[in-house]
Amino acid sequence: MAEAGNGSPTAVPQNHCGGSPTEVVLDRDASKFEDKPTGTKTSLDNQTETQTGEKPYMCGECGYRTTCKSILSQHMRTHTGERPYKCNQCDYAAAKKSTLESHLVKHADDMCGKCGYRTDKKSDLTQHMRTHTGKYPYKCDQCDYSAARKCNLDRHLAKHTGQNPYMSGQCGNRTPDKDGLSKHMKTLTGERPYKCDQCDFSAAQKSTLYLHLAKHSKPFMCGECGHRAARKSQLFLHMRHHTGEKYHKCDQCDFSTAHKFILNQHRAKHTEKKL
């Protein structure tokens, strides 16, 4: 039986696939478990290689298990309260790098004027803007496909080459790049590492969190009444209340409205009359 809570290392014997027991040393001091630097094996690599679903690393405090030491390191911080990731613009600190990245968006000056998307990296905003402008600089040399981001082109090229080297150890799904497998694994585990620091919302992808954060900041404001909106398109719809513009017209009578959903409701009346 493993003992915990006294600060001393806890040894938990593990049996891997019927082989000889392996001793895994656990310690409440999260500093003993350092995150692995970029370029070495990550928790994702270990997930793909652990085909049997084994989780040899166990927390001596609560029994939590994981496939990788670096993930256990992050988990241990929930017990120790350690927050090694510091914001360089305020006194905020986080236990996970992804949580700090989510916080940094609050300081970000780069915002999309179309939808309110924010980022702390100008290069990310440049790539995001292509979704609005329709610019697709990355071209496939084997067909007419083009993409706004290089990673999307890389995924597409795998369809031609048939090379999908990254495989999920849980379901066998293969992807051409590590980023694609990371996103896939989150759908299996339910992991939502990107947390909103203003409410309990969390997301599996950073881009989803950025869109959510716009609901809190509501950067688009009506000059007539002060109404604020999270997206430019929402402000555009609101302005029709002031201008009286009714873009949506019925093709069966002279009815018109500022909102498409109201037109759809109106059209249903014509359909009912015919029946």
C-alpha positions as CSV (number, residue, x, y, z in Angstrom):
1,M,0.0,0.0,0.0
2,A,1.4,3.4,-1.0
3,E,1.6,6.0,1.8
4,A,1.3,9.7,1.0
5,G,1.2,13.1,2.6
6,N,4.4,13.0,4.6
7,G,6.6,14.5,1.9
8,S,8.7,11.4,1.4
9,P,8.8,9.6,-1.9
10,T,6.1,7.0,-2.4
11,A,7.1,3.8,-4.4
12,V,4.3,2.2,-6.2
13,P,5.1,-1.2,-7.9
14,Q,3.7,-1.5,-11.4
15,N,3.4,-4.6,-13.6
16,H,3.8,-3.8,-17.3
17,C,2.2,-6.4,-19.7
18,G,3.0,-9.4,-17.5
19,G,6.7,-8.4,-17.2
20,S,8.7,-7.9,-14.1
21,P,7.4,-5.2,-11.7
22,T,8.7,-1.7,-12.3
23,E,9.0,0.7,-9.4
24,V,7.6,4.2,-10.0
25,V,8.7,6.8,-7.4
26,L,6.2,9.5,-6.6
27,D,6.9,12.6,-4.6
28,R,4.5,15.3,-3.4
29,D,7.1,17.9,-4.3
30,A,6.0,18.9,-7.8
31,S,9.5,20.4,-8.5
32,K,10.8,16.8,-8.7
33,F,8.7,16.4,-11.8
34,E,10.0,18.9,-14.3
35,D,8.2,19.5,-17.6
36,K,10.1,18.1,-20.5
37,P,11.6,20.7,-22.9
38,T,10.5,21.2,-26.4
39,G,12.1,18.6,-28.7
40,T,11.9,15.6,-26.3
41,K,9.1,13.1,-25.9
42,T,5.8,14.7,-24.7
43,S,2.8,13.3,-23.0
44,L,1.2,13.0,-26.5
45,D,4.1,10.8,-27.7
46,N,3.7,8.6,-24.7
47,Q,0.0,8.2,-25.4
48,T,0.6,7.1,-28.9
49,E,3.3,4.6,-27.9
50,T,1.3,3.2,-24.9
51,Q,-0.9,0.9,-27.0
52,T,-2.1,-1.1,-24.0
53,G,-3.6,1.9,-22.2
54,E,-1.3,1.6,-19.2
55,K,-1.0,4.6,-16.9
56,P,2.1,3.9,-14.8
57,Y,2.5,7.3,-13.1
58,M,0.3,7.6,-10.1
59,C,-0.3,10.5,-7.6
60,G,0.4,9.5,-4.1
61,E,-2.1,12.0,-2.8
62,C,-5.3,11.1,-4.6
63,G,-4.6,8.1,-6.8
64,Y,-4.7,10.0,-10.1
65,R,-3.0,8.1,-12.9
66,T,-1.4,9.2,-16.2
67,T,0.8,7.9,-19.0
68,C,3.5,10.5,-18.6
69,K,5.6,12.0,-15.9
70,S,5.2,15.6,-17.2
71,I,1.4,15.3,-16.9
72,L,1.8,14.0,-13.3
73,S,4.0,17.1,-12.7
74,Q,1.2,19.4,-13.8
75,H,-1.3,17.4,-11.7
76,M,0.8,17.6,-8.5
77,R,0.6,21.4,-8.7
78,T,-3.1,21.1,-7.8
79,H,-1.9,19.7,-4.4
80,T,1.2,21.9,-3.9
81,G,-0.3,25.2,-5.2
82,E,2.8,25.8,-7.3
83,R,2.3,28.2,-10.2
84,P,5.5,28.4,-12.2
85,Y,4.1,30.2,-15.3
86,K,4.2,34.0,-14.6
87,C,2.6,36.8,-16.6
88,N,5.2,39.4,-17.5
89,Q,2.6,42.2,-17.6
90,C,0.8,41.7,-14.2
91,D,1.1,39.5,-11.1
92,Y,-0.9,36.6,-12.5
93,A,0.6,33.1,-12.3
94,A,-0.7,29.8,-13.5
95,A,0.0,26.1,-13.0
96,K,-0.2,25.3,-16.7
97,K,1.4,27.1,-19.7
98,S,-1.9,26.8,-21.6
99,T,-3.7,28.6,-18.8
100,L,-1.2,31.5,-18.9
101,E,-1.6,31.7,-22.7
102,S,-5.3,32.1,-22.1
103,H,-4.7,34.9,-19.6
104,L,-2.3,36.8,-21.9
105,V,-5.1,37.3,-24.3
106,K,-6.5,40.0,-21.9
107,H,-3.3,42.0,-22.5
108,A,-3.3,41.4,-26.3
109,D,-3.5,44.5,-28.5
110,D,-4.0,42.5,-31.7
111,M,-7.7,42.1,-32.3
112,C,-9.6,41.1,-35.5
113,G,-12.0,43.9,-36.5
114,K,-14.3,41.4,-38.2
115,C,-15.2,39.0,-35.3
116,G,-13.4,40.1,-32.2
117,Y,-10.8,37.3,-32.2
118,R,-7.8,38.3,-30.0
119,T,-4.3,36.9,-29.8
120,D,-1.0,37.8,-28.2
121,K,0.8,36.9,-31.4
122,K,0.7,39.1,-34.5
123,S,1.5,36.1,-36.7
124,D,-1.6,34.3,-35.4
125,L,-3.8,37.3,-36.2
126,T,-2.3,37.4,-39.8
127,Q,-3.3,33.8,-40.3
128,H,-6.7,34.3,-38.7
129,M,-7.5,37.3,-41.0
130,R,-7.1,35.0,-44.0
131,T,-10.3,33.3,-43.0
132,H,-12.1,36.6,-43.7
133,T,-10.1,37.8,-46.7
134,G,-10.1,34.4,-48.5
135,K,-6.3,34.5,-49.0
136,Y,-4.9,31.0,-49.3
137,P,-1.1,31.3,-49.9
138,Y,-0.3,27.6,-49.3
139,K,-1.0,25.6,-52.5
140,C,-1.0,21.9,-53.1
141,D,1.3,20.9,-56.1
142,Q,-0.8,17.8,-56.8
143,C,-4.3,19.3,-57.0
144,D,-6.1,22.7,-56.8
145,Y,-6.3,22.7,-53.0
146,S,-5.0,25.8,-51.1
147,A,-4.9,26.7,-47.5
148,A,-4.6,29.7,-45.2
149,R,-2.2,27.9,-42.9
150,K,0.8,25.6,-43.6
151,C,-0.4,23.0,-41.1
152,N,-3.7,22.6,-43.0
153,L,-1.7,22.1,-46.2
154,D,0.5,19.5,-44.5
155,R,-2.7,17.6,-43.4
156,H,-4.0,17.7,-46.9
157,L,-0.8,16.5,-48.5
158,A,-1.0,13.3,-46.3
159,K,-4.1,12.4,-48.4
160,H,-1.8,12.2,-51.5
161,T,1.1,10.4,-49.8
162,G,-0.9,8.2,-47.4
163,Q,1.6,9.1,-44.7
164,N,-0.1,9.5,-41.3
165,P,2.7,8.8,-38.8
166,Y,0.9,10.0,-35.7
167,M,-1.5,7.4,-34.2
168,S,-3.8,7.4,-31.3
169,G,-3.1,4.6,-28.8
170,Q,-6.8,4.5,-27.8
171,C,-8.6,4.2,-31.1
172,G,-6.0,3.8,-33.8
173,N,-6.9,7.1,-35.6
174,R,-4.0,8.4,-37.6
175,T,-3.0,12.0,-38.4
176,P,-0.2,13.6,-40.5
177,D,1.0,15.9,-37.7
178,K,1.3,16.1,-34.0
179,D,-1.1,19.0,-33.7
180,G,-3.9,17.0,-35.4
181,L,-3.4,14.1,-33.0
182,S,-3.4,16.4,-30.0
183,K,-6.8,17.8,-31.0
184,H,-8.1,14.3,-31.7
185,M,-6.9,13.1,-28.3
186,K,-8.8,15.9,-26.5
187,T,-12.0,14.6,-28.1
188,L,-11.4,11.2,-26.5
189,T,-10.3,12.4,-23.1
190,G,-12.6,15.4,-22.8
191,E,-9.6,17.5,-22.0
192,R,-10.3,21.3,-22.1
193,P,-7.0,22.9,-21.2
194,Y,-8.0,26.5,-22.3
195,K,-9.8,28.1,-19.4
196,C,-11.7,31.4,-19.3
197,D,-10.4,33.4,-16.3
198,Q,-13.8,35.3,-16.1
199,C,-16.2,32.4,-15.9
200,D,-16.1,28.6,-15.8
201,F,-16.0,28.1,-19.6
202,S,-13.2,25.9,-20.9
203,A,-12.3,24.8,-24.4
204,A,-10.3,22.1,-26.2
205,Q,-8.8,24.6,-28.7
206,K,-7.3,28.0,-28.1
207,S,-9.3,29.5,-31.0
208,T,-12.6,28.5,-29.4
209,L,-11.6,30.3,-26.2
210,Y,-10.7,33.5,-28.1
211,L,-14.2,33.6,-29.6
212,H,-15.7,33.0,-26.1
213,L,-13.6,35.8,-24.5
214,A,-15.2,38.3,-27.0
215,K,-18.5,37.8,-25.1
216,H,-16.9,39.3,-22.0
217,S,-15.1,42.2,-23.7
218,K,-17.7,43.0,-26.3
219,P,-15.4,45.4,-28.2
220,F,-18.0,46.7,-30.7
221,M,-20.1,49.5,-29.4
222,C,-23.1,51.3,-30.9
223,G,-22.6,55.1,-31.2
224,E,-26.4,55.7,-30.9
225,C,-27.2,54.0,-27.6
226,G,-24.1,52.4,-26.2
227,H,-25.1,48.8,-26.9
228,R,-22.1,46.5,-27.0
229,A,-21.6,43.4,-29.1
230,A,-19.0,40.6,-29.2
231,R,-18.9,40.5,-33.0
232,K,-19.1,43.1,-35.7
233,S,-21.9,41.2,-37.4
234,Q,-24.0,41.4,-34.2
235,L,-23.5,45.2,-34.0
236,F,-24.5,45.4,-37.7
237,L,-27.8,43.7,-36.9
238,H,-28.4,45.9,-33.9
239,M,-27.9,49.1,-36.0
240,R,-30.9,48.2,-38.0
241,H,-33.1,49.1,-35.0
242,H,-31.8,52.7,-35.4
243,T,-31.8,53.0,-39.2
244,G,-35.0,51.1,-39.8
245,E,-33.4,49.2,-42.7
246,K,-35.3,46.0,-43.6
247,Y,-33.1,43.9,-45.9
248,H,-35.1,40.7,-45.8
249,K,-38.1,40.9,-48.1
250,C,-40.8,38.3,-48.7
251,D,-41.1,37.2,-52.3
252,Q,-44.8,36.5,-52.0
253,C,-46.0,39.8,-50.5
254,D,-44.7,43.2,-49.5
255,F,-43.6,42.2,-46.0
256,S,-40.0,43.0,-45.0
257,T,-38.0,42.8,-41.8
258,A,-34.5,43.5,-40.4
259,H,-34.0,39.9,-39.3
260,K,-33.8,36.7,-41.4
261,F,-35.4,34.5,-38.7
262,I,-38.5,36.8,-38.6
263,L,-38.8,36.5,-42.4
264,N,-38.6,32.7,-42.1
265,Q,-41.4,32.8,-39.5
266,H,-43.5,34.9,-41.9
267,R,-42.9,32.7,-44.9
268,A,-44.2,29.7,-42.8
269,K,-47.6,31.5,-42.8
270,H,-47.8,31.4,-46.6
271,T,-46.9,27.7,-46.6
272,E,-49.7,27.0,-44.0
273,K,-52.2,28.8,-46.2
274,K,-51.3,26.6,-49.2
275,L,-51.8,23.5,-47.1
